Amino acid sequence: MLLSTLDIRGHELRNRAVITAHTASQSFFNPALPAATYIEYMRRRAASAGLIITQPQLWSLGVVQPQWLIDRHGELAEAVHAEGAKILLQIVHLGVYGRSDPDLHGSPLYGFGVNQSAAGETSHEMDDAEIMMVIEGYRSVARLAAEAGFDGVEAHGGHGYLIQQSLTPEFNSRTDRWGTDPTLFARRIIQALREEVGPNRIVGYRTTTDDLRSPEDGGIGFARGAQLLKEILATGEVDVLNTTIGQGGSSYPRSIPDYRYGDAPNIPTVKRLREAADVKIPIIGTGRILTASVAESVLASGACELVAMTRAHIADPELILKVVAGQGHRARPCVGANDCVNRVQSGYPEISCFHNPQVLREQELAVLPAAEKRKVLVIGAGPAGLKAAEVAALRGHDVHLYDGAGRPGGRLRHAAETAGSALVSSIDYLSAELAELGVKLIPQNVGEAELQEIAPDEVILATGTRSNVEQAFVGAQAAGAIDSSDALDVDLGHRVLVYDTVGANEGPLVAEALAERGHQVTFVTPEETVGPHSGYLHRAQYGKTLYGVVNRVIVRGLIGFIEDGNALIATPEGADIDTLPCDSIVVVAAPQPDLAVVPVLKRLGIPYRVAGDAVAPRLAMQAFKDGHEAGLAV
């Protein structure tokens, strides 16, 4: 079914794969910055998917759609159509979700009541005229889409944004027509969109399948939500129903499930909603549908006619093309790291991907044949080394790959023993691709003798790091502190103190894994919160994951000293917090780059470049990027 066509209001989709709206590049909305990167990003994926829903267009009070923005959308629509896909423009107003202070020229947060946002800002309760003005704002964006040649538009009624707020008792307890008839706002928007785009274009609506809240808690609840959706669809003007789940905020990780979830976890609720609301129009099922086989299973279930494969296409823009060519097994997998979404949540202007560095750098990092074939030695088979070897081999070089560990993956391989085990599929993917390219991993260390025997034209040094527990606290080595990369392979005793000075995902994942094995784990970090650099979607889950399994969590805690198996924990100001008895201390600290072979390379006069953690210990995403760039540079 995945490769079959589907007609929506006279627009034939060539397959059932959809790339749903996701903020990818803020530069597209800035006339001083180029639009080409986002257009190329979408163009490549339009060659694979049947339907593209572009990054959302937010409407702001008093903003008239400028001609340059219409022109940019026109270029985007033309590029997508040239690849054979259809394109919708999503329209959204965040309402009380967010803050107004970043834009000193903007309006306050608009809402249906006086509510406080998750960021602590109070909204302005719109009057009747202001609500009508917002509806006209939706209309103006629909006009932009029509003038730019889009195939239609989609109104976002989920993720807790303004339309969902209009339906939710917590945010809308008005006694006027907008409160007594809670679907009125959504229906008026849909009516305005249809009037603007006309009878021949698609109007889509995105709904939550379940806000995951009870009416007693100010939520909608599943049953009431199904009834409200039935009223909205009764307008007869919605052609395709996109789905999500929850109400944004703390439920956002459920909307965009990461590596902790199995395949397609939200589809049972989609099917339940279809039956409860008697939905007759095509539905887009969403949430961790990452492979063609999972997509086929979801479609066969009857829950939906279309499947969102958004993150799968971020990871591999040629996903469906590979399936058509019988090469689906060679698609780069989405590993559920959610670096794409977390970058947006952190306020970064562009997304990226855990192990596809070409995202929004498609032209800059294009892999083209080398002008001259060279013998390239890659030392180290972690993320950087594997990626460098793949890119160099794709360019036609004679690649030799060595790693003394005997198995690929470097530090990332240890994630296999944690809840982040899916991350290791990035290593498995590159290993399989290297096998296709004829590159074998030689399980051997490289010294002077090997360098003289191999006689490479150039070396890519991706030797990773050595543990450096002493950096975590004074006396760490004397206390027998264990690096987090070794913690899951040794006997630690019952009481384990995990001390995380990095603040990314590694510490919580290791602590959770140890607790699940039966250790009594105390998690201590000098940071003000757990995992401040892990990304919002991961942090939002620690309440259930980390806090739910470890014995205790201490933030703003430093290890003062270790004596007789007891660790004194103090605040940064020096006040004692507690003295903790512990059998082992597991340290998550920045390791030391391993550059031991550099003097040998210099003595032999062999050109080399360094990549990955050997440059500076950072996240795996940066190591994959470094490796890609190193492979292009030789």
Secondary structure in CASP SS format (residue, H / E / C, confidence):
PFRMAT SS
TARGET T0000
AUTHOR 0000-0000-0000
METHOD secondary structure of the structure
MODEL  1
M C 1.00
L C 1.00
L C 1.00
S C 1.00
T C 1.00
L E 1.00
D E 1.00
I E 1.00
R C 1.00
G C 1.00
H E 1.00
E E 1.00
L E 1.00
R C 1.00
N C 1.00
R C 1.00
A E 1.00
V E 1.00
I E 1.00
T C 1.00
A C 1.00
H C 1.00
T C 1.00
A C 1.00
S E 1.00
Q H 1.00
S H 1.00
F H 1.00
F H 1.00
N C 1.00
P C 1.00
A C 1.00
L C 1.00
P C 1.00
A C 1.00
A H 1.00
T H 1.00
Y H 1.00
I H 1.00
E H 1.00
Y H 1.00
M H 1.00
R H 1.00
R H 1.00
R H 1.00
A H 1.00
A C 1.00
S C 1.00
A C 1.00
G C 1.00
L E 1.00
I E 1.00
I E 1.00
T E 1.00
Q E 1.00
P E 1.00
Q E 1.00
L E 1.00
W C 1.00
S C 1.00
L C 1.00
G C 1.00
V C 1.00
V C 1.00
Q C 1.00
P C 1.00
Q H 1.00
W H 1.00
L H 1.00
I H 1.00
D H 1.00
R H 1.00
H H 1.00
G H 1.00
E H 1.00
L H 1.00
A H 1.00
E H 1.00
A H 1.00
V H 1.00
H H 1.00
A H 1.00
E C 1.00
G C 1.00
A C 1.00
K E 1.00
I E 1.00
L E 1.00
L E 1.00
Q E 1.00
I E 1.00
V E 1.00
H C 1.00
L C 1.00
G C 1.00
V C 1.00
Y C 1.00
G C 1.00
R C 1.00
S C 1.00
D C 1.00
P C 1.00
D C 1.00
L C 1.00
H C 1.00
G C 1.00
S C 1.00
P C 1.00
L C 1.00
Y E 1.00
G E 1.00
F C 1.00
G C 1.00
V C 1.00
N C 1.00
Q E 1.00
S C 1.00
A C 1.00
A C 1.00
G C 1.00
E C 1.00
T E 1.00
S C 1.00
H E 1.00
E E 1.00
M C 1.00
D C 1.00
D H 1.00
A H 1.00
E H 1.00
I H 1.00
M H 1.00
M H 1.00
V H 1.00
I H 1.00
E H 1.00
G H 1.00
Y H 1.00
R H 1.00
S H 1.00
V H 1.00
A H 1.00
R H 1.00
L H 1.00
A H 1.00
A H 1.00
E H 1.00
A H 1.00
G C 1.00
F C 1.00
D C 1.00
G E 1.00
V E 1.00
E E 1.00
A E 1.00
H E 1.00
G E 1.00
G C 1.00
H C 1.00
G C 1.00
Y C 1.00
L H 1.00
I H 1.00
Q H 1.00
Q H 1.00
S H 1.00
L H 1.00
T C 1.00
P C 1.00
E C 1.00
F C 1.00
N C 1.00
S C 1.00
R C 1.00
T C 1.00
D C 1.00
R H 1.00
W H 1.00
G H 1.00
T H 1.00
D C 1.00
P C 1.00
T C 1.00
L H 1.00
F H 1.00
A H 1.00
R H 1.00
R H 1.00
I H 1.00
I H 1.00
Q H 1.00
A H 1.00
L H 1.00
R H 1.00
E H 1.00
E H 1.00
V H 1.00
G C 1.00
P C 1.00
N C 1.00
R C 1.00
I E 1.00
V E 1.00
G E 1.00
Y E 1.00
R E 1.00
T E 1.00
T E 1.00
T C 1.00
D C 1.00
D C 1.00
L C 1.00
R C 1.00
S C 1.00
P H 1.00
E H 1.00
D H 1.00
G C 1.00
G C 1.00
I C 1.00
G C 1.00
F H 1.00
A H 1.00
R H 1.00
G H 1.00
A H 1.00
Q H 1.00
L H 1.00
L H 1.00
K H 1.00
E H 1.00
I H 1.00
L H 1.00
A C 1.00
T C 1.00
G C 1.00
E C 1.00
V C 1.00
D C 1.00
V E 1.00
L E 1.00
N E 1.00
T E 1.00
T E 1.00
I C 1.00
G C 1.00
Q C 1.00
G C 1.00
G H 1.00
S H 1.00
S H 1.00
Y H 1.00
P H 1.00
R H 1.00
S H 1.00
I C 1.00
P C 1.00
D C 1.00
Y C 1.00
R C 1.00
Y C 1.00
G C 1.00
D C 1.00
A C 1.00
P C 1.00
N C 1.00
I H 1.00
P H 1.00
T H 1.00
V H 1.00
K H 1.00
R H 1.00
L H 1.00
R H 1.00
E H 1.00
A H 1.00
A H 1.00
D C 1.00
V C 1.00
K C 1.00
I C 1.00
P C 1.00
I E 1.00
I E 1.00
G E 1.00
T C 1.00
G C 1.00
R C 1.00
I C 1.00
L C 1.00
T C 1.00
A H 1.00
S H 1.00
V H 1.00
A H 1.00
E H 1.00
S H 1.00
V H 1.00
L H 1.00
A H 1.00
S C 1.00
G C 1.00
A C 1.00
C C 1.00
E C 1.00
L E 1.00
V E 1.00
A E 1.00
M C 1.00
T H 1.00
R H 1.00
A H 1.00
H H 1.00
I H 1.00
A H 1.00
D C 1.00
P C 1.00
E C 1.00
L H 1.00
I H 1.00
L H 1.00
K H 1.00
V H 1.00
V H 1.00
A C 1.00
G C 1.00
Q C 1.00
G H 1.00
H H 1.00
R H 1.00
A C 1.00
R C 1.00
P C 1.00
C C 1.00
V C 1.00
G C 1.00
A C 1.00
N C 1.00
D H 1.00
C H 1.00
V H 1.00
N H 1.00
R H 1.00
V H 1.00
Q H 1.00
S C 1.00
G C 1.00
Y C 1.00
P C 1.00
E E 1.00
I C 1.00
S C 1.00
C C 1.00
F C 1.00
H C 1.00
N C 1.00
P C 1.00
Q C 1.00
V C 1.00
L C 1.00
R C 1.00
E C 1.00
Q C 1.00
E C 1.00
L C 1.00
A C 1.00
V C 1.00
L C 1.00
P C 1.00
A C 1.00
A C 1.00
E C 1.00
K C 1.00
R C 1.00
K E 1.00
V E 1.00
L E 1.00
V E 1.00
I E 1.00
G C 1.00
A C 1.00
G C 1.00
P H 1.00
A H 1.00
G H 1.00
L H 1.00
K H 1.00
A H 1.00
A H 1.00
E H 1.00
V H 1.00
A H 1.00
A H 1.00
L H 1.00
R C 1.00
G C 1.00
H C 1.00
D E 1.00
V E 1.00
H E 1.00
L E 1.00
Y E 1.00
D C 1.00
G C 1.00
A C 1.00
G C 1.00
R C 1.00
P C 1.00
G C 1.00
G H 1.00
R H 1.00
L H 1.00
R H 1.00
H H 1.00
A H 1.00
A H 1.00
E H 1.00
T C 1.00
A C 1.00
G C 1.00
S H 1.00
A H 1.00
L H 1.00
V H 1.00
S H 1.00
S H 1.00
I H 1.00
D H 1.00
Y H 1.00
L H 1.00
S H 1.00
A H 1.00
E H 1.00
L H 1.00
A H 1.00
E H 1.00
L C 1.00
G C 1.00
V C 1.00
K C 1.00
L E 1.00
I E 1.00
P C 1.00
Q C 1.00
N C 1.00
V C 1.00
G C 1.00
E H 1.00
A H 1.00
E H 1.00
L H 1.00
Q H 1.00
E H 1.00
I H 1.00
A C 1.00
P C 1.00
D C 1.00
E E 1.00
V E 1.00
I E 1.00
L E 1.00
A C 1.00
T C 1.00
G C 1.00
T E 1.00
R E 1.00
S C 1.00
N C 1.00
V H 1.00
E H 1.00
Q H 1.00
A C 1.00
F C 1.00
V C 1.00
G C 1.00
A C 1.00
Q C 1.00
A C 1.00
A C 1.00
G C 1.00
A C 1.00
I E 1.00
D E 1.00
S C 1.00
S C 1.00
D C 1.00
A H 1.00
L H 1.00
D H 1.00
V C 1.00
D C 1.00
L C 1.00
G C 1.00
H C 1.00
R E 1.00
V E 1.00
L E 1.00
V E 1.00
Y E 1.00
D E 1.00
T C 1.00
V C 1.00
G C 1.00
A C 1.00
N C 1.00
E H 1.00
G H 1.00
P H 1.00
L H 1.00
V H 1.00
A H 1.00
E H 1.00
A H 1.00
L H 1.00
A H 1.00
E H 1.00
R C 1.00
G C 1.00
H C 1.00
Q E 1.00
V E 1.00
T E 1.00
F E 1.00
V E 1.00
T E 1.00
P C 1.00
E C 1.00
E C 1.00
T C 1.00
V C 1.00
G C 1.00
P C 1.00
H C 1.00
S C 1.00
G C 1.00
Y H 1.00
L H 1.00
H H 1.00
R H 1.00
A C 1.00
Q C 1.00
Y C 1.00
G C 1.00
K C 1.00
T C 1.00
L H 1.00
Y H 1.00
G H 1.00
V H 1.00
V C 1.00
N C 1.00
R E 1.00
V E 1.00
I E 1.00
V E 1.00
R C 1.00
G C 1.00
L E 1.00
I E 1.00
G E 1.00
F E 1.00
I E 1.00
E E 1.00
D C 1.00
G C 1.00
N E 1.00
A E 1.00
L E 1.00
I E 1.00
A E 1.00
T C 1.00
P C 1.00
E C 1.00
G C 1.00
A C 1.00
D E 1.00
I E 1.00
D E 1.00
T E 1.00
L E 1.00
P E 1.00
C C 1.00
D C 1.00
S E 1.00
I E 1.00
V E 1.00
V E 1.00
V E 1.00
A C 1.00
A C 1.00
P C 1.00
Q E 1.00
P E 1.00
D C 1.00
L C 1.00
A C 1.00
V C 1.00
V H 1.00
P H 1.00
V H 1.00
L H 1.00
K H 1.00
R H 1.00
L H 1.00
G C 1.00
I C 1.00
P C 1.00
Y E 1.00
R E 1.00
V E 1.00
A C 1.00
G H 1.00
D H 1.00
A H 1.00
V C 1.00
A C 1.00
P C 1.00
R C 1.00
L C 1.00
A H 1.00
M H 1.00
Q H 1.00
A H 1.00
F H 1.00
K H 1.00
D H 1.00
G H 1.00
H H 1.00
E H 1.00
A H 1.00
G H 1.00
L H 1.00
A H 1.00
V C 1.00
END
